[in-house]
Amino acid sequence: VEEFVQLMDEAEVERAFIPSWKMFSFKRKQLMWNFSVEEIAEVVAKRPDRLAGLCGINPFARMEGVRELERAVKEYGFVGAHLHPFGYERPVNHRDYYPFYAKCVELDVPVVMQIGHSLEWMPNEMGRPIHLEDVLLYFPELRVVAGHTGWPWVEELISLSLVYPNVYIGTTAHAPRYWDPALVRYMNTRGIGKVLWGTDWPVVELKASREQVEALNLKEEAKAQLLREVAIRVFKL
C-alpha cells in the first residue's frame, strides 16, 4: 500500500479507487477475479485518507450481491459500485443489473462501468454506449461513470454525456496521448465538467498519464475539472 501511495505522491494524485473486482470469464464461464468487499476494505483501511473502495457487481449473485453493495457502502464506506459487463454476456441495460442500479440510487453513490471495447476475448457489444440510454431513462438520478472512454464508440458516448446530466466519461485504461481527438475537444469545450481522469493502473502509469495530460494544453478550467473537480462532485468526496 505504501509503495502505491508513493507512486500517487510522485504523480500528485490525491485519491485512488480500488474495486472489489468481479470479472466473469466468457470462455470458462466462471469468475476470473472475485475480490471480496472485506479484502478491499482491509487495504483501504491502511490509508483511508488516500484510498476508497468500489463494490464489484456480479449479476449472478442477485439479491445477495445487492446486499453486499449496501454493506460495502454503509459499513465500509465504499464510494460507489463497479461493473465489468462483458463476460456476463449481459449488456449494461440488462434487467439483471437493475437491482444494483436501484440500490446505487438509494445509497446515493455512482456506478463505474467499462464502456467501449474489451481487451479480452469477450463480446464487445455488452459495452456499447447506446445501451446506457435505457438505464439513464429509467434511472435519471443514477450517476454513471462510463470508463475506458467508450472507444471505439467515443462520439456515441459523448452524445449521451451531452444530453444526460448524470453521465460522465472516464478516461481509464487509455493513455492521454491516445485519447480520441473528439474526446479531447469535448472535455476542453462544451464537455467541461463531464470527463474525469483515471488510469486503470497498472494499465496506464500514474505519472506518465499526468505528464501526457499536461501536454494536451487544455484550458485551466477544463484541466481542473478533468483532474479533480468532477471526481469530487460525482463521488461526493
Secondary structure, DSSP 8 states (H G I E B T S, - for coil): -HHHHHHHHHTT---EEEE--EEE-TTT-SEEEE--HHHHHHHHTT-TTTEEEEEE--GGGHHHHHHHHHHHHHHH---EEEE--GGGT--TT-GGGHHHHHHHHHHT--EEEE-S--SSSS-GGGG-GGGHHHHHHH-TT--EEEEGGGTTSHHHHHHHHHH-TTEEEE-TTS-GGGS-HHHHHHHHTTTTTSEE----TTSS-HHHHHHHHHTT---HHHHHIIIIIHHHHHHT-
